[in-house]
Amino acid sequence: MLLASCGSNGNRAINEDVAAFVQENEKIALFGSINVKEILNKADYKNIDKAGELIDKEMKTIQAILNFNTPVYFAMEGNVDEMGNPGLIYAFAEVKDKEKLTKNLQQRGFDMDNGKEFNFHESGDVAFAVTDKRAVFVTKRNISGGKKLIKQALKDLNEDNPDNKISEILTKEGDIVFGADLEASFLGSSKLLKMDKDKETELKELLTDSYSQSIISFEKGKVEMKTENFLSPELKKWLFFGTNASKILTELGSGAPRAGLVLDLNMKKIQEFITKFAPNALGELGKVGGGQAQMALAFAGEEGLAGLWTGKLGFVMMGEIEDGGAFKPEYNFNVGLGKGALSFVKGLMTSMKGNMAKLELKGNDVIGSSSALYAKNGKLVYPQGCENFGKKPLSGFVNFNGLDMSGFNLEEGSQFAEMLDYAYFEMDMTGAYFVLKSKNSEQNILKSIVDQAMKNLELNISNI
């Protein structure tokens, strides 16, 4: 019997079932959960003008047949086909009433094949099934053999719950939770890299039991994403982040930047990794990139990518907001060049100097400023919330406050951008952090987005 409700594992929580499924499927590269009920509540869906009552009625119907007190779980394969289409994508939900759910699906136009083990539907790119406890959905472009896939998924859901990082990630609370299996992610792309079999095996072992976890939360005035990496000791030895990003900032002039980006990578370590595990990768990159990419790789020389770029990059965008919100951007930059690129860039600098307030070469670093107003090195003053810029090997920010977004050709998107205060992100070996802050700190950002979307809808209707 393939009933998910039978057997010694029949009464456990859905997250334990999904952990068992992921453990049994080595192709699953991404998995996690979406707390649909919490997201809708944060959007204050009941009070959406003219639509809230209809949405609430629909939610009451759905909550009678599916348990929305638990999240909807998902799992995605990491492999892609020759056309770039993703592999199988699964979704799992907890069923309250199998017969009512089946009837509801039939009323929505889905032909259901009612069976002893599960009720089933397949059409186009999707297939799904309903058991006494679980709803299982699977999709893929030009899917075939949907019933067989569903049967196997139900079997895997009832396997033993693993005691590992997969189970731990699937118990995390958050509006959206992502878990990434780095080994499975690699296996999905290994064919594209055209690796030797022995190197593929060695890299697979390097990535074993390495995961990344991301939690997205929608809060008052902001959306946050916190990522944590769980890497094998062997993999940590190959990580390519630098350790001195703050030094890059000392050559970025002075003033109050509106946006910034800093990168501190160890390109020699990256090239060493490529040479060891995927020596054909740069050749394939040249083929895909065409003549310009091939010319750049020719300048790289024996050092490969490290011959083009040292991994050091600093960029800040300055400028004053004029009356009416108009903004004229100015910029300062600091780029570390590899030996192969230096001679080429030196030839260009002479012709470029006439358009720059400052352009000079210090060792391997090209340093420039578009305006004399910000060219002199001094203190950089960052927006509130972005003060940690440059303290991690990868970080960046954008300050939206005061900008007239209508000039950026965002169409309706400019109205959403005008809601924002700033965006900030940072990353190192241990993980990453991203925050998108809105101007309204008293209202959940989802509620702000929904309110703006409804204003846009009303405006479009009135224009018609």
C-alpha positions in Angstrom: 0.0 0.0 0.0 1.2 3.5 -0.8 -1.2 5.3 1.4 0.8 8.1 3.2 -1.5 7.6 6.2 -0.5 4.0 6.9 2.6 2.5 8.4 4.6 3.3 11.5 5.2 6.9 10.2 1.5 7.6 9.5 0.8 10.1 12.3 3.8 12.3 12.2 4.0 16.0 11.2 4.1 17.0 7.5 7.6 18.6 7.9 8.9 15.2 8.9 7.3 13.6 5.9 8.9 16.2 3.6 12.3 15.7 5.3 12.0 12.0 4.5 11.1 12.8 0.9 14.1 15.1 0.4 16.4 12.6 2.0 15.3 9.9 -0.4 15.7 12.1 -3.5 19.4 13.0 -4.2 18.3 15.3 -7.1 16.4 17.7 -4.7 18.6 20.8 -4.5 16.1 23.3 -3.0 13.4 22.7 -0.4 11.5 24.6 2.2 8.1 26.0 3.3 5.7 28.9 2.7 3.5 30.0 5.6 0.5 31.0 3.4 -1.8 31.8 6.3 0.8 34.1 8.0 1.6 35.9 4.8 -2.0 36.6 4.0 -2.7 37.8 7.6 0.3 40.2 7.3 -1.1 41.5 4.1 -4.3 42.2 6.0 -6.2 40.5 3.2 -9.6 40.7 4.9 -9.5 44.5 4.7 -8.5 44.8 1.0 -11.0 47.2 -0.5 -13.6 45.5 -2.7 -11.7 42.2 -2.7 -11.2 41.3 1.0 -14.7 39.8 1.4 -14.3 37.5 -1.6 -10.7 36.5 -0.5 -11.9 35.8 3.0 -14.8 33.6 1.7 -12.3 31.6 -0.5 -9.9 31.2 2.5 -12.6 29.8 4.7 -13.5 27.3 2.0 -9.8 26.3 1.6 -9.2 26.1 5.3 -12.0 23.6 5.7 -10.2 21.2 3.4 -6.5 22.0 3.9 -4.7 22.7 7.2 -3.3 26.2 6.8 -2.0 26.2 10.4 0.9 24.3 8.9 3.0 25.7 6.0 2.9 24.5 2.4 6.1 22.7 1.7 8.1 22.5 -1.6 11.0 20.7 -3.1 12.8 21.3 -6.4 15.3 19.3 -8.4 18.6 21.0 -9.3 19.0 19.7 -12.8 18.1 21.7 -15.9 17.6 20.4 -19.5 19.3 21.6 -22.6 16.7 24.4 -23.0 17.3 25.6 -19.4 14.0 24.3 -18.1 14.1 23.2 -14.5 13.6 19.7 -13.2 10.6 18.4 -11.2 9.0 20.8 -8.7 7.0 19.3 -5.8 4.5 20.9 -3.3 3.0 19.2 -0.2 0.1 20.3 1.9 -1.8 18.7 4.9 -5.3 17.5 4.0 -8.3 18.0 6.4 -11.0 16.3 4.3 -10.0 14.2 1.3 -13.5 14.0 -0.2 -14.3 17.7 0.2 -11.0 18.6 -1.3 -11.6 16.3 -4.3 -15.1 17.8 -4.8 -13.7 21.3 -4.6 -11.1 20.5 -7.3 -13.8 19.0 -9.5 -15.9 22.1 -9.1 -12.9 24.1 -10.3 -12.8 22.1 -13.6 -10.2 19.4 -12.7 -11.1 15.9 -13.8 -10.3 13.6 -10.9 -9.5 9.9 -11.2 -10.8 8.6 -7.8 -8.8 5.6 -6.6 -8.4 3.5 -3.4 -4.9 4.9 -2.6 -5.4 8.5 -3.8 -7.5 10.7 -6.1 -5.5 11.9 -9.1 -5.3 14.5 -11.8 -2.8 15.0 -14.6 -2.9 17.5 -17.5 -0.4 19.7 -19.3 2.6 20.3 -17.1 1.1 19.3 -13.8 -0.1 16.2 -11.8 -1.5 16.1 -8.3 -3.0 13.6 -5.9 -5.1 13.8 -2.7 -4.8 11.2 0.1 -6.4 11.1 3.5 -3.5 13.2 4.9 -1.5 14.7 2.1 -2.0 16.7 -1.1 1.0 16.2 -3.4 1.6 18.4 -6.5 4.3 17.9 -9.1 5.1 20.0 -12.2 7.6 20.0 -15.0 7.5 21.2 -18.6 6.0 18.4 -20.7 5.6 16.2 -17.7 5.0 12.5 -18.4 4.2 9.5 -16.1 2.6 11.7 -13.5 0.9 8.9 -11.6 4.2 7.0 -11.3 5.9 10.1 -9.9 3.0 10.6 -7.4 3.2 7.0 -6.2 6.9 7.3 -5.7 6.5 10.6 -3.9 4.0 9.1 -1.5 6.3 6.2 -0.8 9.2 8.5 -0.1 7.0 10.7 2.2 6.5 7.6 4.4 10.2 6.7 4.8 12.1 7.3 8.0 12.6 10.9 9.1 16.3 11.7 8.8 18.2 13.1 11.8 20.2 15.7 9.8 20.3 19.3 8.6 17.3 18.7 6.2 15.0 18.0 9.2 16.4 21.0 11.1 15.8 23.4 8.3 12.2 22.2 7.7 11.4 22.9 11.4 12.4 26.6 11.1 9.8 29.2 11.5 9.5 32.0 8.9 7.2 33.3 6.3 9.3 31.6 3.7 12.1 29.1 4.5 14.6 27.9 1.9 17.0 25.1 2.3 19.7 24.4 -0.3 21.5 21.1 -0.6 24.9 22.1 -2.2 25.7 18.6 -3.3 22.4 18.2 -5.2 22.8 21.7 -6.7 26.2 20.7 -8.0 24.9 17.4 -9.4 22.3 19.3 -11.3 24.8 21.4 -13.2 27.8 19.0 -13.4 26.9 18.0 -17.0 27.1 21.6 -18.1 30.6 21.9 -16.7 31.7 18.8 -18.6 33.9 17.6 -15.7 36.1 14.5 -15.6 34.4 11.7 -13.7 37.1 11.5 -11.0 37.0 15.2 -10.4 33.2 15.1 -10.3 33.4 12.4 -7.6 36.0 14.4 -5.6 33.9 17.6 -5.7 30.7 15.6 -4.8 32.5 14.3 -1.7 33.6 17.9 -0.9 30.0 19.1 -0.9 28.5 16.2 1.0 26.5 17.3 4.0 26.8 21.0 3.1 23.6 23.1 3.2 22.5 26.7 3.1 19.4 28.0 5.0 17.5 31.2 4.2 14.5 32.6 6.2 12.4 35.4 4.8 10.2 37.5 7.1 7.8 40.3 6.3 7.7 42.7 9.2 6.5 46.2 10.0 8.4 48.5 7.7 10.7 45.9 6.2 11.3 42.5 4.6 14.4 40.6 5.9 16.3 37.6 4.6 18.8 35.9 6.8 21.0 33.1 5.3 23.2 30.7 7.3 25.7 28.3 5.7 26.4 24.9 7.1 29.6 23.8 5.2 31.9 20.8 5.5 35.4 21.5 6.9 36.8 20.5 3.5 34.6 22.9 1.6 35.5 25.8 3.9 39.1 25.5 2.8 38.1 26.4 -0.7 35.9 29.5 0.1 37.1 32.5 -1.8 36.1 35.5 0.3 38.7 38.1 1.1 39.4 39.6 4.5 40.1 43.3 3.9 37.1 44.9 2.3 37.3 48.0 4.5 40.7 48.9 2.9 38.9 49.3 -0.5 36.7 52.0 0.9 39.7 54.2 1.8 40.1 55.0 -1.9 36.5 55.8 -2.6 36.5 59.6 -2.0 34.2 61.4 0.5 30.6 62.4 0.8 27.2 60.8 1.4 26.7 58.1 -1.3 23.3 57.1 -2.5 24.4 53.6 -3.4 27.4 51.5 -3.0 28.9 48.1 -3.7 32.1 46.5 -2.3 33.6 43.1 -3.3 36.6 41.4 -1.8 37.2 38.0 -3.4 40.2 35.8 -3.6 40.4 35.3 -7.4 43.5 33.1 -7.1 41.6 30.7 -4.9 38.7 30.8 -7.4 41.0 30.1 -10.3 42.7 27.3 -8.4 39.3 25.7 -7.8 38.4 26.0 -11.5 41.7 24.6 -12.6 41.4 21.6 -10.2 37.8 20.7 -10.7 36.6 22.2 -14.0 39.6 23.0 -16.3 37.4 23.2 -19.3 35.0 25.7 -17.8 36.7 28.9 -19.1 36.9 27.5 -22.6 33.1 26.8 -22.4 32.6 30.3 -21.0 34.5 31.7 -24.0 32.3 29.8 -26.4 29.1 31.0 -24.8 30.3 34.6 -24.4 31.6 34.9 -28.0 34.4 37.1 -29.3 34.5 39.6 -26.4 34.7 36.9 -23.8 37.4 35.1 -25.7 39.4 38.3 -26.1 39.2 39.0 -22.3 40.3 35.4 -21.5 43.3 35.9 -23.9 44.4 38.9 -21.8 44.1 36.7 -18.7 47.1 34.6 -19.5 48.2 31.7 -17.4 46.6 33.2 -14.2 43.1 32.7 -15.7 40.5 34.9 -14.1 43.0 36.2 -11.6 44.9 37.6 -14.5 41.9 39.9 -15.3 40.7 40.9 -11.8 42.2 40.6 -8.3 38.7 40.3 -6.8 38.8 43.8 -5.3 36.0 46.2 -6.3 34.6 49.3 -4.7 31.9 51.6 -6.1 29.8 54.4 -4.7 27.3 56.6 -6.4 27.0 60.2 -5.2 25.0 63.2 -6.2 22.7 65.9 -4.9 18.9 65.8 -5.2 17.8 69.0 -6.9 14.4 70.7 -6.5 11.7 68.5 -7.8 13.6 65.3 -7.0 15.8 65.2 -10.0 19.1 63.5 -9.5 22.4 63.7 -11.3 24.6 60.8 -10.5 28.4 61.0 -9.9 30.5 58.0 -9.0 33.8 56.9 -7.4 35.4 53.5 -8.0 38.4 51.4 -7.1 39.1 48.2 -9.1 41.9 45.8 -8.6 43.3 44.5 -12.0 45.2 41.4 -12.7 48.5 41.4 -14.5 47.0 40.4 -17.7 44.5 43.3 -17.8 46.9 46.0 -16.6 48.7 46.7 -19.9 45.4 46.8 -21.8 43.8 49.3 -19.3 46.8 51.5 -19.1 46.4 52.2 -22.9 42.8 53.2 -22.3 43.4 55.5 -19.3 45.0 58.3 -21.3 41.9 58.7 -23.5 39.6 58.4 -20.5 41.2 61.0 -18.3 39.6 63.9 -20.1 36.1 62.8 -18.9 37.1 62.1 -15.3 37.9 64.4 -12.4 40.3 61.8 -11.1 41.8 58.7 -12.7 45.0 57.1 -11.5 46.7 53.8 -11.1 48.1 52.8 -7.7 49.8 49.5 -8.0 47.2 47.2 -9.5 44.3 49.4 -8.5 42.5 51.8 -10.9 40.9 54.6 -8.9 38.6 57.1 -10.4 36.0 59.9 -9.6 33.6 61.5 -12.0 33.4 64.7 -10.0 36.0 66.8 -8.1 33.4 67.4 -5.4 33.7 63.8 -4.2 37.2 62.9 -5.4 39.3 63.8 -2.3 39.6 60.9 0.1 37.9 61.5 3.4 34.9 60.3 5.3 32.1 58.4 3.6 28.7 58.9 5.4 26.2 56.1 4.8 22.4 56.2 5.2 20.9 55.0 8.5 20.7 51.2 8.4 23.6 50.9 6.0 26.4 51.7 8.4 28.0 48.2 8.2 28.8 48.7 4.5 32.2 47.4 3.8 32.6 45.3 6.9 31.9 42.1 5.1 33.6 40.9 1.9 30.5 41.4 -0.1 28.0 44.2 0.7 25.9 46.9 -0.9 23.1 49.4 -0.5 20.7 51.7 -2.3 19.2 54.8 -0.6 15.8 55.5 -2.2 14.8 58.3 0.2 14.1 61.6 -1.6 14.6 60.3 -5.2 12.1 61.0 -7.9 11.7 57.5 -9.3 9.5 58.6 -12.2 12.7 59.3 -14.3 13.9 55.7 -14.1 11.4 54.3 -16.6 9.9 51.9 -14.0 6.3 52.8 -15.1 3.9 51.6 -12.3 6.9 50.1 -10.5 8.1 53.7 -9.6 5.2 54.0 -7.2 6.4 50.9 -5.3 10.0 52.2 -5.3 8.8 55.5 -3.8 7.5 53.5 -0.8 11.0 52.4 0.0 13.6 53.9 2.3 16.7 51.8 1.5 18.0 48.3 0.6 21.1 46.7 2.2 22.8 43.4 1.9 26.0 41.7 3.1 27.6 38.3 2.8 30.6 36.3 4.1 31.5 32.7 4.5 29.0 32.1 7.4 26.0 33.5 5.6 24.2 36.6 4.3 21.7 39.3 5.4 19.3 41.4 3.2 16.8 44.0 4.3 14.4 46.1 2.2 13.1 49.0 4.3 10.0 50.9 3.6 9.2 54.5 4.7 6.2 53.4 6.7 7.6 51.7 9.8 4.3 51.2 11.5 2.7 49.0 8.8 3.7 45.6 7.6 5.5 45.9 4.3 3.1 43.4 2.7 0.1 45.6 3.7 1.9 48.6 2.2 2.5 46.7 -1.1 -1.1 45.5 -1.3 -2.5 49.0 -0.6 -0.3 50.5 -3.4 -1.3 47.7 -5.8 -5.0 48.4 -5.1 -4.4 52.1 -5.7 -2.7 51.3 -9.1 -5.6 49.0 -10.0 -8.2 51.7 -9.2 -6.2 54.2 -11.3 -6.0 51.9 -14.2 -9.7 51.1 -14.1 -10.6 54.9 -13.9 -8.4 55.6 -16.9 -10.2 52.9 -18.9 
